[in-house]
Amino acid sequence: MSFAETFKALSDPVRREILEILKNGRLSAGDIAANFDMTQATVSYHLKILKKADLVRETREKNFIYYELNLTVLEEIMVWLSDLKGVN
């Protein structure tokens, strides 16, 4: 994971909204897409960027792919920001 990819992924409001949706638990791409007025392909594009930044993980079960937050990466960002701020 690079912070550049992570911050690029976080720079888009749609991707931030996807992360907000996923904080309640894992969902399929279709369930995520139901929260937006955009095509399934567009949502898949955003999920691909979030996966590349390691902000979400995917799990395949039968014919479905489920997405969930990768809290490890978010914790690393929080630690880095705290260190940058100088908080002990």
PDB file of N, CA, C and O in Angstrom, chain B, residues numbered from 101:
ATOM      1  N   MET B 101       0.837  -1.181   0.000  1.00  0.00           N
ATOM      2  CA  MET B 101       0.000   0.000   0.000  1.00  0.00           C
ATOM      3  C   MET B 101       0.873   1.231   0.000  1.00  0.00           C
ATOM      4  O   MET B 101       1.829   1.328   0.769  1.00  0.00           O
ATOM      5  N   SER B 102       0.546   2.164  -0.856  1.00  0.00           N
ATOM      6  CA  SER B 102       1.242   3.439  -0.818  1.00  0.00           C
ATOM      7  C   SER B 102       0.250   4.512  -0.380  1.00  0.00           C
ATOM      8  O   SER B 102      -0.932   4.471  -0.719  1.00  0.00           O
ATOM      9  N   PHE B 103       0.757   5.455   0.370  1.00  0.00           N
ATOM     10  CA  PHE B 103      -0.124   6.528   0.818  1.00  0.00           C
ATOM     11  C   PHE B 103      -0.650   7.328  -0.369  1.00  0.00           C
ATOM     12  O   PHE B 103      -1.763   7.850  -0.311  1.00  0.00           O
ATOM     13  N   ALA B 104       0.136   7.433  -1.451  1.00  0.00           N
ATOM     14  CA  ALA B 104      -0.325   8.167  -2.630  1.00  0.00           C
ATOM     15  C   ALA B 104      -1.597   7.530  -3.193  1.00  0.00           C
ATOM     16  O   ALA B 104      -2.563   8.230  -3.496  1.00  0.00           O
ATOM     17  N   GLU B 105      -1.594   6.204  -3.331  1.00  0.00           N
ATOM     18  CA  GLU B 105      -2.786   5.516  -3.833  1.00  0.00           C
ATOM     19  C   GLU B 105      -3.946   5.647  -2.853  1.00  0.00           C
ATOM     20  O   GLU B 105      -5.096   5.814  -3.259  1.00  0.00           O
ATOM     21  N   THR B 106      -3.643   5.570  -1.581  1.00  0.00           N
ATOM     22  CA  THR B 106      -4.692   5.679  -0.571  1.00  0.00           C
ATOM     23  C   THR B 106      -5.350   7.054  -0.612  1.00  0.00           C
ATOM     24  O   THR B 106      -6.576   7.160  -0.624  1.00  0.00           O
ATOM     25  N   PHE B 107      -4.539   8.100  -0.634  1.00  0.00           N
ATOM     26  CA  PHE B 107      -5.108   9.447  -0.641  1.00  0.00           C
ATOM     27  C   PHE B 107      -5.806   9.761  -1.959  1.00  0.00           C
ATOM     28  O   PHE B 107      -6.790  10.500  -1.977  1.00  0.00           O
ATOM     29  N   LYS B 108      -5.302   9.202  -3.069  1.00  0.00           N
ATOM     30  CA  LYS B 108      -5.996   9.366  -4.351  1.00  0.00           C
ATOM     31  C   LYS B 108      -7.379   8.732  -4.265  1.00  0.00           C
ATOM     32  O   LYS B 108      -8.366   9.318  -4.710  1.00  0.00           O
ATOM     33  N   ALA B 109      -7.444   7.538  -3.694  1.00  0.00           N
ATOM     34  CA  ALA B 109      -8.730   6.854  -3.558  1.00  0.00           C
ATOM     35  C   ALA B 109      -9.675   7.642  -2.657  1.00  0.00           C
ATOM     36  O   ALA B 109     -10.873   7.724  -2.930  1.00  0.00           O
ATOM     37  N   LEU B 110      -9.143   8.218  -1.596  1.00  0.00           N
ATOM     38  CA  LEU B 110      -9.974   8.972  -0.646  1.00  0.00           C
ATOM     39  C   LEU B 110     -10.391  10.345  -1.172  1.00  0.00           C
ATOM     40  O   LEU B 110     -11.280  10.981  -0.606  1.00  0.00           O
ATOM     41  N   SER B 111      -9.759  10.804  -2.244  1.00  0.00           N
ATOM     42  CA  SER B 111     -10.049  12.146  -2.756  1.00  0.00           C
ATOM     43  C   SER B 111     -11.406  12.242  -3.443  1.00  0.00           C
ATOM     44  O   SER B 111     -11.918  13.345  -3.636  1.00  0.00           O
ATOM     45  N   ASP B 112     -11.988  11.127  -3.809  1.00  0.00           N
ATOM     46  CA  ASP B 112     -13.268  11.148  -4.520  1.00  0.00           C
ATOM     47  C   ASP B 112     -14.435  10.978  -3.542  1.00  0.00           C
ATOM     48  O   ASP B 112     -14.422  10.057  -2.725  1.00  0.00           O
ATOM     49  N   PRO B 113     -15.436  11.849  -3.616  1.00  0.00           N
ATOM     50  CA  PRO B 113     -16.562  11.759  -2.676  1.00  0.00           C
ATOM     51  C   PRO B 113     -17.377  10.473  -2.813  1.00  0.00           C
ATOM     52  O   PRO B 113     -17.922   9.989  -1.821  1.00  0.00           O
ATOM     53  N   VAL B 114     -17.470   9.918  -4.003  1.00  0.00           N
ATOM     54  CA  VAL B 114     -18.206   8.657  -4.180  1.00  0.00           C
ATOM     55  C   VAL B 114     -17.493   7.537  -3.436  1.00  0.00           C
ATOM     56  O   VAL B 114     -18.135   6.725  -2.771  1.00  0.00           O
ATOM     57  N   ARG B 115     -16.177   7.491  -3.545  1.00  0.00           N
ATOM     58  CA  ARG B 115     -15.422   6.439  -2.856  1.00  0.00           C
ATOM     59  C   ARG B 115     -15.497   6.610  -1.343  1.00  0.00           C
ATOM     60  O   ARG B 115     -15.562   5.624  -0.610  1.00  0.00           O
ATOM     61  N   ARG B 116     -15.489   7.841  -0.879  1.00  0.00           N
ATOM     62  CA  ARG B 116     -15.657   8.063   0.563  1.00  0.00           C
ATOM     63  C   ARG B 116     -17.036   7.605   1.021  1.00  0.00           C
ATOM     64  O   ARG B 116     -17.178   7.057   2.114  1.00  0.00           O
ATOM     65  N   GLU B 117     -18.046   7.824   0.195  1.00  0.00           N
ATOM     66  CA  GLU B 117     -19.400   7.372   0.535  1.00  0.00           C
ATOM     67  C   GLU B 117     -19.471   5.844   0.551  1.00  0.00           C
ATOM     68  O   GLU B 117     -20.155   5.267   1.396  1.00  0.00           O
ATOM     69  N   ILE B 118     -18.780   5.193  -0.365  1.00  0.00           N
ATOM     70  CA  ILE B 118     -18.739   3.725  -0.368  1.00  0.00           C
ATOM     71  C   ILE B 118     -18.134   3.226   0.940  1.00  0.00           C
ATOM     72  O   ILE B 118     -18.633   2.269   1.531  1.00  0.00           O
ATOM     73  N   LEU B 119     -17.062   3.871   1.391  1.00  0.00           N
ATOM     74  CA  LEU B 119     -16.446   3.471   2.666  1.00  0.00           C
ATOM     75  C   LEU B 119     -17.416   3.670   3.818  1.00  0.00           C
ATOM     76  O   LEU B 119     -17.486   2.840   4.725  1.00  0.00           O
ATOM     77  N   GLU B 120     -18.162   4.767   3.788  1.00  0.00           N
ATOM     78  CA  GLU B 120     -19.167   5.015   4.826  1.00  0.00           C
ATOM     79  C   GLU B 120     -20.218   3.903   4.837  1.00  0.00           C
ATOM     80  O   GLU B 120     -20.619   3.429   5.899  1.00  0.00           O
ATOM     81  N   ILE B 121     -20.653   3.498   3.662  1.00  0.00           N
ATOM     82  CA  ILE B 121     -21.653   2.436   3.549  1.00  0.00           C
ATOM     83  C   ILE B 121     -21.097   1.125   4.097  1.00  0.00           C
ATOM     84  O   ILE B 121     -21.802   0.385   4.784  1.00  0.00           O
ATOM     85  N   LEU B 122     -19.832   0.841   3.791  1.00  0.00           N
ATOM     86  CA  LEU B 122     -19.232  -0.425   4.213  1.00  0.00           C
ATOM     87  C   LEU B 122     -18.886  -0.482   5.696  1.00  0.00           C
ATOM     88  O   LEU B 122     -18.591  -1.559   6.214  1.00  0.00           O
ATOM     89  N   LYS B 123     -18.915   0.647   6.383  1.00  0.00           N
ATOM     90  CA  LYS B 123     -18.596   0.588   7.811  1.00  0.00           C
ATOM     91  C   LYS B 123     -19.652  -0.178   8.596  1.00  0.00           C
ATOM     92  O   LYS B 123     -19.412  -0.576   9.736  1.00  0.00           O
ATOM     93  N   ASN B 124     -20.819  -0.387   7.993  1.00  0.00           N
ATOM     94  CA  ASN B 124     -21.881  -1.163   8.631  1.00  0.00           C
ATOM     95  C   ASN B 124     -21.759  -2.657   8.367  1.00  0.00           C
ATOM     96  O   ASN B 124     -22.537  -3.444   8.905  1.00  0.00           O
ATOM     97  N   GLY B 125     -20.793  -3.056   7.546  1.00  0.00           N
ATOM     98  CA  GLY B 125     -20.601  -4.468   7.260  1.00  0.00           C
ATOM     99  C   GLY B 125     -20.418  -4.722   5.777  1.00  0.00           C
ATOM    100  O   GLY B 125     -20.583  -3.824   4.952  1.00  0.00           O
ATOM    101  N   ARG B 126     -20.080  -5.938   5.457  1.00  0.00           N
ATOM    102  CA  ARG B 126     -19.787  -6.282   4.065  1.00  0.00           C
ATOM    103  C   ARG B 126     -21.047  -6.298   3.218  1.00  0.00           C
ATOM    104  O   ARG B 126     -22.136  -6.626   3.688  1.00  0.00           O
ATOM    105  N   LEU B 127     -20.867  -5.934   1.953  1.00  0.00           N
ATOM    106  CA  LEU B 127     -21.975  -5.877   1.006  1.00  0.00           C
ATOM    107  C   LEU B 127     -21.503  -6.338  -0.362  1.00  0.00           C
ATOM    108  O   LEU B 127     -20.312  -6.300  -0.671  1.00  0.00           O
ATOM    109  N   SER B 128     -22.446  -6.769  -1.168  1.00  0.00           N
ATOM    110  CA  SER B 128     -22.121  -7.094  -2.558  1.00  0.00           C
ATOM    111  C   SER B 128     -22.057  -5.799  -3.365  1.00  0.00           C
ATOM    112  O   SER B 128     -22.526  -4.750  -2.924  1.00  0.00           O
ATOM    113  N   ALA B 129     -21.469  -5.894  -4.549  1.00  0.00           N
ATOM    114  CA  ALA B 129     -21.377  -4.717  -5.414  1.00  0.00           C
ATOM    115  C   ALA B 129     -22.767  -4.202  -5.764  1.00  0.00           C
ATOM    116  O   ALA B 129     -22.983  -2.992  -5.839  1.00  0.00           O
ATOM    117  N   GLY B 130     -23.702  -5.110  -5.978  1.00  0.00           N
ATOM    118  CA  GLY B 130     -25.068  -4.695  -6.283  1.00  0.00           C
ATOM    119  C   GLY B 130     -25.726  -3.943  -5.144  1.00  0.00           C
ATOM    120  O   GLY B 130     -26.441  -2.966  -5.367  1.00  0.00           O
ATOM    121  N   ASP B 131     -25.485  -4.398  -3.921  1.00  0.00           N
ATOM    122  CA  ASP B 131     -26.028  -3.704  -2.750  1.00  0.00           C
ATOM    123  C   ASP B 131     -25.408  -2.319  -2.592  1.00  0.00           C
ATOM    124  O   ASP B 131     -26.084  -1.365  -2.208  1.00  0.00           O
ATOM    125  N   ILE B 132     -24.125  -2.220  -2.891  1.00  0.00           N
ATOM    126  CA  ILE B 132     -23.459  -0.913  -2.829  1.00  0.00           C
ATOM    127  C   ILE B 132     -24.022  -0.001  -3.907  1.00  0.00           C
ATOM    128  O   ILE B 132     -24.338   1.158  -3.639  1.00  0.00           O
ATOM    129  N   ALA B 133     -24.147  -0.514  -5.117  1.00  0.00           N
ATOM    130  CA  ALA B 133     -24.643   0.277  -6.243  1.00  0.00           C
ATOM    131  C   ALA B 133     -26.062   0.794  -6.008  1.00  0.00           C
ATOM    132  O   ALA B 133     -26.434   1.848  -6.524  1.00  0.00           O
ATOM    133  N   ALA B 134     -26.852   0.056  -5.234  1.00  0.00           N
ATOM    134  CA  ALA B 134     -28.236   0.467  -4.967  1.00  0.00           C
ATOM    135  C   ALA B 134     -28.303   1.796  -4.218  1.00  0.00           C
ATOM    136  O   ALA B 134     -29.350   2.443  -4.191  1.00  0.00           O
ATOM    137  N   ASN B 135     -27.193   2.202  -3.612  1.00  0.00           N
ATOM    138  CA  ASN B 135     -27.155   3.466  -2.871  1.00  0.00           C
ATOM    139  C   ASN B 135     -26.822   4.668  -3.748  1.00  0.00           C
ATOM    140  O   ASN B 135     -26.802   5.800  -3.265  1.00  0.00           O
ATOM    141  N   PHE B 136     -26.562   4.432  -5.035  1.00  0.00           N
ATOM    142  CA  PHE B 136     -26.117   5.498  -5.929  1.00  0.00           C
ATOM    143  C   PHE B 136     -26.964   5.541  -7.195  1.00  0.00           C
ATOM    144  O   PHE B 136     -27.573   4.546  -7.589  1.00  0.00           O
ATOM    145  N   ASP B 137     -26.989   6.696  -7.813  1.00  0.00           N
ATOM    146  CA  ASP B 137     -27.649   6.865  -9.099  1.00  0.00           C
ATOM    147  C   ASP B 137     -26.585   6.824 -10.190  1.00  0.00           C
ATOM    148  O   ASP B 137     -26.329   7.819 -10.868  1.00  0.00           O
ATOM    149  N   MET B 138     -25.967   5.647 -10.345  1.00  0.00           N
ATOM    150  CA  MET B 138     -24.943   5.444 -11.362  1.00  0.00           C
ATOM    151  C   MET B 138     -24.945   3.984 -11.776  1.00  0.00           C
ATOM    152  O   MET B 138     -25.554   3.145 -11.113  1.00  0.00           O
ATOM    153  N   THR B 139     -24.274   3.687 -12.858  1.00  0.00           N
ATOM    154  CA  THR B 139     -24.282   2.323 -13.369  1.00  0.00           C
ATOM    155  C   THR B 139     -23.457   1.404 -12.474  1.00  0.00           C
ATOM    156  O   THR B 139     -22.600   1.846 -11.709  1.00  0.00           O
ATOM    157  N   GLN B 140     -23.746   0.114 -12.597  1.00  0.00           N
ATOM    158  CA  GLN B 140     -22.987  -0.906 -11.870  1.00  0.00           C
ATOM    159  C   GLN B 140     -21.509  -0.836 -12.274  1.00  0.00           C
ATOM    160  O   GLN B 140     -20.622  -1.035 -11.444  1.00  0.00           O
ATOM    161  N   ALA B 141     -21.254  -0.552 -13.556  1.00  0.00           N
ATOM    162  CA  ALA B 141     -19.872  -0.464 -14.040  1.00  0.00           C
ATOM    163  C   ALA B 141     -19.114   0.677 -13.363  1.00  0.00           C
ATOM    164  O   ALA B 141     -17.931   0.540 -13.051  1.00  0.00           O
ATOM    165  N   THR B 142     -19.780   1.781 -13.141  1.00  0.00           N
ATOM    166  CA  THR B 142     -19.138   2.920 -12.474  1.00  0.00           C
ATOM    167  C   THR B 142     -18.822   2.577 -11.022  1.00  0.00           C
ATOM    168  O   THR B 142     -17.744   2.905 -10.526  1.00  0.00           O
ATOM    169  N   VAL B 143     -19.741   1.929 -10.353  1.00  0.00           N
ATOM    170  CA  VAL B 143     -19.495   1.511  -8.970  1.00  0.00           C
ATOM    171  C   VAL B 143     -18.334   0.515  -8.931  1.00  0.00           C
ATOM    172  O   VAL B 143     -17.476   0.595  -8.052  1.00  0.00           O
ATOM    173  N   SER B 144     -18.308  -0.413  -9.871  1.00  0.00           N
ATOM    174  CA  SER B 144     -17.210  -1.381  -9.941  1.00  0.00           C
ATOM    175  C   SER B 144     -15.871  -0.686 -10.147  1.00  0.00           C
ATOM    176  O   SER B 144     -14.864  -1.100  -9.574  1.00  0.00           O
ATOM    177  N   TYR B 145     -15.850   0.360 -10.955  1.00  0.00           N
ATOM    178  CA  TYR B 145     -14.631   1.146 -11.159  1.00  0.00           C
ATOM    179  C   TYR B 145     -14.145   1.734  -9.832  1.00  0.00           C
ATOM    180  O   TYR B 145     -12.959   1.657  -9.512  1.00  0.00           O
ATOM    181  N   HIS B 146     -15.054   2.316  -9.071  1.00  0.00           N
ATOM    182  CA  HIS B 146     -14.688   2.901  -7.784  1.00  0.00           C
ATOM    183  C   HIS B 146     -14.212   1.824  -6.807  1.00  0.00           C
ATOM    184  O   HIS B 146     -13.260   2.042  -6.058  1.00  0.00           O
ATOM    185  N   LEU B 147     -14.864   0.680  -6.813  1.00  0.00           N
ATOM    186  CA  LEU B 147     -14.439  -0.422  -5.943  1.00  0.00           C
ATOM    187  C   LEU B 147     -13.050  -0.917  -6.330  1.00  0.00           C
ATOM    188  O   LEU B 147     -12.257  -1.285  -5.462  1.00  0.00           O
ATOM    189  N   LYS B 148     -12.755  -0.928  -7.609  1.00  0.00           N
ATOM    190  CA  LYS B 148     -11.427  -1.346  -8.077  1.00  0.00           C
ATOM    191  C   LYS B 148     -10.342  -0.410  -7.530  1.00  0.00           C
ATOM    192  O   LYS B 148      -9.283  -0.868  -7.102  1.00  0.00           O
ATOM    193  N   ILE B 149     -10.607   0.879  -7.547  1.00  0.00           N
ATOM    194  CA  ILE B 149      -9.640   1.847  -7.013  1.00  0.00           C
ATOM    195  C   ILE B 149      -9.486   1.676  -5.507  1.00  0.00           C
ATOM    196  O   ILE B 149      -8.370   1.739  -4.990  1.00  0.00           O
ATOM    197  N   LEU B 150     -10.580   1.463  -4.804  1.00  0.00           N
ATOM    198  CA  LEU B 150     -10.511   1.240  -3.358  1.00  0.00           C
ATOM    199  C   LEU B 150      -9.748  -0.041  -3.034  1.00  0.00           C
ATOM    200  O   LEU B 150      -8.999  -0.087  -2.058  1.00  0.00           O
ATOM    201  N   LYS B 151      -9.933  -1.079  -3.846  1.00  0.00           N
ATOM    202  CA  LYS B 151      -9.185  -2.328  -3.650  1.00  0.00           C
ATOM    203  C   LYS B 151      -7.701  -2.119  -3.908  1.00  0.00           C
ATOM    204  O   LYS B 151      -6.862  -2.611  -3.153  1.00  0.00           O
ATOM    205  N   LYS B 152      -7.374  -1.393  -4.968  1.00  0.00           N
ATOM    206  CA  LYS B 152      -5.970  -1.139  -5.300  1.00  0.00           C
ATOM    207  C   LYS B 152      -5.269  -0.388  -4.170  1.00  0.00           C
ATOM    208  O   LYS B 152      -4.081  -0.592  -3.921  1.00  0.00           O
ATOM    209  N   ALA B 153      -6.007   0.475  -3.498  1.00  0.00           N
ATOM    210  CA  ALA B 153      -5.465   1.232  -2.369  1.00  0.00           C
ATOM    211  C   ALA B 153      -5.533   0.441  -1.067  1.00  0.00           C
ATOM    212  O   ALA B 153      -5.146   0.952  -0.016  1.00  0.00           O
ATOM    213  N   ASP B 154      -6.013  -0.781  -1.119  1.00  0.00           N
ATOM    214  CA  ASP B 154      -6.150  -1.661   0.044  1.00  0.00           C
ATOM    215  C   ASP B 154      -7.128  -1.134   1.090  1.00  0.00           C
ATOM    216  O   ASP B 154      -7.049  -1.505   2.261  1.00  0.00           O
ATOM    217  N   LEU B 155      -8.033  -0.285   0.674  1.00  0.00           N
ATOM    218  CA  LEU B 155      -9.028   0.232   1.612  1.00  0.00           C
ATOM    219  C   LEU B 155     -10.208  -0.719   1.774  1.00  0.00           C
ATOM    220  O   LEU B 155     -10.911  -0.680   2.784  1.00  0.00           O
ATOM    221  N   VAL B 156     -10.420  -1.567   0.781  1.00  0.00           N
ATOM    222  CA  VAL B 156     -11.454  -2.597   0.879  1.00  0.00           C
ATOM    223  C   VAL B 156     -10.876  -3.934   0.438  1.00  0.00           C
ATOM    224  O   VAL B 156      -9.909  -3.999  -0.320  1.00  0.00           O
ATOM    225  N   ARG B 157     -11.494  -4.991   0.933  1.00  0.00           N
ATOM    226  CA  ARG B 157     -11.146  -6.355   0.526  1.00  0.00           C
ATOM    227  C   ARG B 157     -12.377  -6.978  -0.104  1.00  0.00           C
ATOM    228  O   ARG B 157     -13.511  -6.586   0.170  1.00  0.00           O
ATOM    229  N   GLU B 158     -12.120  -7.958  -0.952  1.00  0.00           N
ATOM    230  CA  GLU B 158     -13.245  -8.678  -1.539  1.00  0.00           C
ATOM    231  C   GLU B 158     -13.169 -10.144  -1.176  1.00  0.00           C
ATOM    232  O   GLU B 158     -12.090 -10.725  -1.055  1.00  0.00           O
ATOM    233  N   THR B 159     -14.346 -10.729  -1.003  1.00  0.00           N
ATOM    234  CA  THR B 159     -14.478 -12.146  -0.715  1.00  0.00           C
ATOM    235  C   THR B 159     -15.469 -12.718  -1.712  1.00  0.00           C
ATOM    236  O   THR B 159     -16.564 -12.186  -1.893  1.00  0.00           O
ATOM    237  N   ARG B 160     -15.079 -13.799  -2.352  1.00  0.00           N
ATOM    238  CA  ARG B 160     -15.976 -14.443  -3.321  1.00  0.00           C
ATOM    239  C   ARG B 160     -16.712 -15.597  -2.653  1.00  0.00           C
ATOM    240  O   ARG B 160     -16.117 -16.455  -2.003  1.00  0.00           O
ATOM    241  N   GLU B 161     -18.026 -15.584  -2.838  1.00  0.00           N
ATOM    242  CA  GLU B 161     -18.871 -16.670  -2.348  1.00  0.00           C
ATOM    243  C   GLU B 161     -19.884 -17.006  -3.428  1.00  0.00           C
ATOM    244  O   GLU B 161     -20.759 -16.204  -3.754  1.00  0.00           O
ATOM    245  N   LYS B 162     -19.751 -18.199  -3.974  1.00  0.00           N
ATOM    246  CA  LYS B 162     -20.611 -18.654  -5.079  1.00  0.00           C
ATOM    247  C   LYS B 162     -20.533 -17.633  -6.212  1.00  0.00           C
ATOM    248  O   LYS B 162     -19.450 -17.382  -6.741  1.00  0.00           O
ATOM    249  N   ASN B 163     -21.651 -17.051  -6.584  1.00  0.00           N
ATOM    250  CA  ASN B 163     -21.670 -16.100  -7.704  1.00  0.00           C
ATOM    251  C   ASN B 163     -21.574 -14.644  -7.263  1.00  0.00           C
ATOM    252  O   ASN B 163     -21.779 -13.739  -8.072  1.00  0.00           O
ATOM    253  N   PHE B 164     -21.267 -14.411  -6.006  1.00  0.00           N
ATOM    254  CA  PHE B 164     -21.246 -13.055  -5.488  1.00  0.00           C
ATOM    255  C   PHE B 164     -19.852 -12.671  -5.011  1.00  0.00           C
ATOM    256  O   PHE B 164     -19.064 -13.512  -4.577  1.00  0.00           O
ATOM    257  N   ILE B 165     -19.578 -11.393  -5.105  1.00  0.00           N
ATOM    258  CA  ILE B 165     -18.355 -10.830  -4.534  1.00  0.00           C
ATOM    259  C   ILE B 165     -18.806  -9.841  -3.466  1.00  0.00           C
ATOM    260  O   ILE B 165     -19.602  -8.940  -3.731  1.00  0.00           O
ATOM    261  N   TYR B 166     -18.288 -10.023  -2.259  1.00  0.00           N
ATOM    262  CA  TYR B 166     -18.626  -9.137  -1.148  1.00  0.00           C
ATOM    263  C   TYR B 166     -17.428  -8.251  -0.834  1.00  0.00           C
ATOM    264  O   TYR B 166     -16.276  -8.679  -0.911  1.00  0.00           O
ATOM    265  N   TYR B 167     -17.727  -7.021  -0.482  1.00  0.00           N
ATOM    266  CA  TYR B 167     -16.692  -6.045  -0.151  1.00  0.00           C
ATOM    267  C   TYR B 167     -16.823  -5.644   1.307  1.00  0.00           C
ATOM    268  O   TYR B 167     -17.925  -5.532   1.846  1.00  0.00           O
ATOM    269  N   GLU B 168     -15.665  -5.428   1.936  1.00  0.00           N
ATOM    270  CA  GLU B 168     -15.653  -4.970   3.323  1.00  0.00           C
ATOM    271  C   GLU B 168     -14.446  -4.066   3.527  1.00  0.00           C
ATOM    272  O   GLU B 168     -13.475  -4.121   2.772  1.00  0.00           O
ATOM    273  N   LEU B 169     -14.524  -3.240   4.552  1.00  0.00           N
ATOM    274  CA  LEU B 169     -13.418  -2.335   4.871  1.00  0.00           C
ATOM    275  C   LEU B 169     -12.187  -3.115   5.283  1.00  0.00           C
ATOM    276  O   LEU B 169     -12.287  -4.161   5.923  1.00  0.00           O
ATOM    277  N   ASN B 170     -11.028  -2.603   4.914  1.00  0.00           N
ATOM    278  CA  ASN B 170      -9.765  -3.121   5.413  1.00  0.00           C
ATOM    279  C   ASN B 170      -9.304  -2.126   6.481  1.00  0.00           C
ATOM    280  O   ASN B 170      -8.659  -1.124   6.172  1.00  0.00           O
ATOM    281  N   LEU B 171      -9.637  -2.411   7.719  1.00  0.00           N
ATOM    282  CA  LEU B 171      -9.355  -1.480   8.809  1.00  0.00           C
ATOM    283  C   LEU B 171      -7.864  -1.333   9.092  1.00  0.00           C
ATOM    284  O   LEU B 171      -7.443  -0.327   9.664  1.00  0.00           O
ATOM    285  N   THR B 172      -7.068  -2.307   8.705  1.00  0.00           N
ATOM    286  CA  THR B 172      -5.630  -2.232   8.925  1.00  0.00           C
ATOM    287  C   THR B 172      -5.038  -1.009   8.236  1.00  0.00           C
ATOM    288  O   THR B 172      -4.244  -0.277   8.828  1.00  0.00           O
ATOM    289  N   VAL B 173      -5.424  -0.794   6.990  1.00  0.00           N
ATOM    290  CA  VAL B 173      -4.903   0.350   6.243  1.00  0.00           C
ATOM    291  C   VAL B 173      -5.382   1.656   6.871  1.00  0.00           C
ATOM    292  O   VAL B 173      -4.617   2.613   6.990  1.00  0.00           O
ATOM    293  N   LEU B 174      -6.644   1.688   7.269  1.00  0.00           N
ATOM    294  CA  LEU B 174      -7.161   2.902   7.903  1.00  0.00           C
ATOM    295  C   LEU B 174      -6.426   3.193   9.211  1.00  0.00           C
ATOM    296  O   LEU B 174      -6.155   4.351   9.528  1.00  0.00           O
ATOM    297  N   GLU B 175      -6.107   2.154   9.963  1.00  0.00           N
ATOM    298  CA  GLU B 175      -5.357   2.347  11.207  1.00  0.00           C
ATOM    299  C   GLU B 175      -3.947   2.859  10.931  1.00  0.00           C
ATOM    300  O   GLU B 175      -3.442   3.705  11.669  1.00  0.00           O
ATOM    301  N   GLU B 176      -3.304   2.354   9.869  1.00  0.00           N
ATOM    302  CA  GLU B 176      -1.975   2.835   9.504  1.00  0.00           C
ATOM    303  C   GLU B 176      -2.003   4.317   9.150  1.00  0.00           C
ATOM    304  O   GLU B 176      -1.092   5.063   9.508  1.00  0.00           O
ATOM    305  N   ILE B 177      -3.046   4.741   8.448  1.00  0.00           N
ATOM    306  CA  ILE B 177      -3.189   6.157   8.094  1.00  0.00           C
ATOM    307  C   ILE B 177      -3.368   6.995   9.351  1.00  0.00           C
ATOM    308  O   ILE B 177      -2.775   8.066   9.482  1.00  0.00           O
ATOM    309  N   MET B 178      -4.186   6.504  10.274  1.00  0.00           N
ATOM    310  CA  MET B 178      -4.419   7.240  11.519  1.00  0.00           C
ATOM    311  C   MET B 178      -3.126   7.396  12.319  1.00  0.00           C
ATOM    312  O   MET B 178      -2.842   8.468  12.853  1.00  0.00           O
ATOM    313  N   VAL B 179      -2.349   6.322  12.394  1.00  0.00           N
ATOM    314  CA  VAL B 179      -1.077   6.382  13.109  1.00  0.00           C
ATOM    315  C   VAL B 179      -0.147   7.381  12.436  1.00  0.00           C
ATOM    316  O   VAL B 179       0.501   8.182  13.110  1.00  0.00           O
ATOM    317  N   TRP B 180      -0.079   7.337  11.119  1.00  0.00           N
ATOM    318  CA  TRP B 180       0.803   8.245  10.382  1.00  0.00           C
ATOM    319  C   TRP B 180       0.380   9.696  10.611  1.00  0.00           C
ATOM    320  O   TRP B 180       1.226  10.561  10.841  1.00  0.00           O
ATOM    321  N   LEU B 181      -0.923   9.962  10.549  1.00  0.00           N
ATOM    322  CA  LEU B 181      -1.412  11.321  10.777  1.00  0.00           C
ATOM    323  C   LEU B 181      -1.136  11.780  12.212  1.00  0.00           C
ATOM    324  O   LEU B 181      -0.789  12.940  12.433  1.00  0.00           O
ATOM    325  N   SER B 182      -1.287  10.893  13.173  1.00  0.00           N
ATOM    326  CA  SER B 182      -1.006  11.237  14.568  1.00  0.00           C
ATOM    327  C   SER B 182       0.471  11.556  14.748  1.00  0.00           C
ATOM    328  O   SER B 182       0.830  12.513  15.433  1.00  0.00           O
ATOM    329  N   ASP B 183       1.330  10.737  14.122  1.00  0.00           N
ATOM    330  CA  ASP B 183       2.767  11.002  14.198  1.00  0.00           C
ATOM    331  C   ASP B 183       3.122  12.326  13.552  1.00  0.00           C
ATOM    332  O   ASP B 183       3.971  13.061  14.056  1.00  0.00           O
ATOM    333  N   LEU B 184       2.474  12.630  12.437  1.00  0.00           N
ATOM    334  CA  LEU B 184       2.716  13.878  11.732  1.00  0.00           C
ATOM    335  C   LEU B 184       2.308  15.070  12.578  1.00  0.00           C
ATOM    336  O   LEU B 184       2.979  16.102  12.587  1.00  0.00           O
ATOM    337  N   LYS B 185       1.215  14.919  13.277  1.00  0.00           N
ATOM    338  CA  LYS B 185       0.703  15.983  14.148  1.00  0.00           C
ATOM    339  C   LYS B 185       1.557  16.120  15.411  1.00  0.00           C
ATOM    340  O   LYS B 185       1.603  17.186  16.026  1.00  0.00           O
ATOM    341  N   GLY B 186       2.230  15.036  15.789  1.00  0.00           N
ATOM    342  CA  GLY B 186       3.048  15.084  16.981  1.00  0.00           C
ATOM    343  C   GLY B 186       2.331  14.634  18.219  1.00  0.00           C
ATOM    344  O   GLY B 186       2.761  14.940  19.331  1.00  0.00           O
ATOM    345  N   VAL B 187       1.237  13.907  18.050  1.00  0.00           N
ATOM    346  CA  VAL B 187       0.474  13.401  19.185  1.00  0.00           C
ATOM    347  C   VAL B 187       1.115  12.098  19.650  1.00  0.00           C
ATOM    348  O   VAL B 187       1.405  11.220  18.837  1.00  0.00           O
ATOM    349  N   ASN B 188       1.335  11.971  20.959  1.00  0.00           N
ATOM    350  CA  ASN B 188       1.952  10.743  21.491  1.00  0.00           C
ATOM    351  C   ASN B 188       0.931   9.803  22.022  1.00  0.00           C
ATOM    352  O   ASN B 188       1.277   8.724  22.505  1.00  0.00           O
TER     353      ASN B 188
END
